């Protein structure tokens, strides 16, 4: 792939519909449109990778902006995987973290499968057995 054929990476929040579609295409869990509308606009940092305007990769950092940040939504369309786009997305997000985050900010993420190998290249370390990651997903109809 030549430099002129390289997909375009920008600090940008994806549209709700393309965000939802890319998550599912990349094998991430489905999310609600209402939740995506709220969550996307609350992003601390967001990166989109586009090819001819089509969203083919993305990643976000969310959090309180002062003490805790969390890397989420690292996703690349299947046809574009294994071409270094995940690394480009993480590089762009981590550049923002290192420039904008306050000293002692804790940055976390949950790594699925072998994704931890990518994240280790950016300084992330497994926390087990000292700490255990935990998760709770609110199912449809559970919200108040």
C-alpha positions in Angstrom: 0.0 0.0 0.0 1.5 3.3 -1.0 1.3 6.5 1.1 -1.3 7.9 -1.2 -3.4 4.8 -0.8 -3.1 4.9 3.0 -6.5 5.3 4.8 -7.0 8.7 6.4 -6.8 8.9 10.2 -8.3 11.9 12.0 -9.3 12.9 15.5 -13.0 12.7 14.9 -16.1 11.2 16.5 -17.9 8.7 14.2 -21.6 9.0 13.4 -23.9 6.8 15.5 -24.9 4.5 12.6 -21.4 3.9 11.3 -20.1 3.4 14.8 -22.8 0.7 15.6 -22.1 -1.0 12.2 -18.3 -1.1 12.6 -18.5 -2.5 16.2 -20.6 -5.4 15.0 -18.6 -6.0 11.8 -15.4 -6.1 13.8 -16.8 -8.6 16.2 -17.4 -6.3 19.2 -20.7 -6.4 21.0 -23.8 -4.6 19.8 -24.8 -1.3 21.5 -28.0 0.7 21.6 -28.4 3.7 19.3 -29.5 5.8 22.2 -26.5 4.8 24.3 -24.2 5.5 21.4 -25.6 9.0 20.8 -24.9 9.9 24.4 -21.6 8.0 24.8 -20.0 9.2 21.5 -20.5 12.9 22.3 -19.0 12.3 25.7 -15.7 10.9 24.3 -12.5 12.3 25.8 -10.8 11.5 22.5 -11.9 9.7 19.4 -10.1 8.5 16.2 -11.6 7.5 12.9 -9.8 5.8 10.0 -11.6 6.2 6.7 -11.1 4.9 3.2 -12.9 7.1 0.6 -15.1 8.4 3.4 -16.1 5.0 4.7 -15.3 4.2 8.4 -12.9 1.3 8.4 -11.4 1.7 11.8 -11.9 3.6 15.1 -10.9 3.9 18.7 -11.9 6.1 21.6 -10.7 7.2 25.1 -13.4 7.8 27.6 -13.3 8.9 31.3 -13.5 11.8 33.7 -10.7 13.7 31.9 -8.7 14.2 35.1 -8.0 11.1 37.0 -9.2 8.0 35.0 -9.3 7.3 31.3 -10.3 4.1 29.6 -9.4 2.9 26.0 -12.5 1.5 24.2 -13.9 0.7 20.8 -10.6 -0.3 19.1 -12.2 -1.8 15.9 -11.1 -2.4 12.4 -13.3 -3.7 9.6 -12.5 -7.3 8.7 -11.2 -6.5 5.2 -8.7 -4.1 6.7 -7.4 -6.2 9.6 -3.7 -7.2 9.8 -2.6 -4.1 8.0 -1.4 -2.1 11.0 -4.5 0.0 11.4 -5.1 -1.1 15.0 -1.6 0.1 15.8 -2.1 3.4 14.1 -5.3 4.0 16.0 -3.6 3.2 19.3 -0.7 5.4 18.4 -3.0 8.4 17.8 -4.9 7.8 21.0 -1.8 7.4 23.1 -0.3 10.5 21.6 -3.3 12.4 22.9 -3.1 10.7 26.3 0.5 11.6 26.7 0.0 15.2 25.6 -3.4 16.0 27.4 -3.6 13.7 30.4 -2.6 15.0 33.9 0.3 13.5 35.8 -0.7 10.3 37.6 -3.8 9.7 35.4 -4.7 6.0 35.4 -5.4 4.7 31.9 -7.0 1.3 31.6 -8.5 -1.0 29.0 -9.9 -4.6 28.7 -8.0 -6.7 26.1 -9.8 -9.5 24.4 -7.9 -12.5 23.1 -4.4 -11.7 21.9 -5.1 -7.9 21.7 -3.0 -7.6 24.9 0.1 -8.1 22.6 -0.7 -4.9 20.8 -1.5 -2.9 24.0 1.7 -4.1 25.7 3.6 -2.2 22.9 2.1 1.0 24.3 3.1 0.3 27.9 0.0 -1.4 29.2 0.6 -4.4 31.6 -1.6 -7.2 32.8 -2.8 -6.5 36.4 -3.6 -10.1 37.5 -3.2 -11.6 39.9 -2.9 -8.4 42.1 -6.1 -7.0 40.5 -8.9 -8.5 38.5 -10.9 -6.8 35.8 -14.6 -7.0 36.2 -17.5 -6.0 34.0 -21.3 -5.6 34.2 -23.5 -5.2 31.1 -26.9 -3.8 31.5 -29.4 -5.8 29.4 -32.4 -4.5 27.5 -35.2 -3.7 29.9 -33.0 -3.4 33.0 -32.6 0.3 33.0 -34.7 2.5 35.2 
